Amino acid sequence: MVTIHELTEAAEQIDNLPCRYAPDLFFVEGELESKAHILYTQAKTLCASCPLQAMCASYAIDNEAYGVWGGMTPNERREARRRSRSAA
């Protein structure tokens, strides 16, 4: 399991992480569902090219309830947690 400390340390080594420069895409609050879907889709597209995507997703599955992390929405992370618990 990846810790926030490990993720932060890795992120500090990379200058152009998309989440640093477009946080409104990654944390959508108070938007209509249709607009949130569009913003989350854009965020996920940016995550797809991020060198920390897998590390970020690994951390977020068990630790983050909001926003797009590692290319996964909150619903996708909940589903990943559920699948993981079912497999155990």
Buried (B, 14 or more C-beta within 10 A) or exposed (E): EBEEEEBEEBBEEEEEBBBEEEEEBBEBEEEEEEEBEBBBEBBBEBBEEBEBBEBBBBBBBEBBEEBBBBBBBBEBBEEBEEEEEEEE
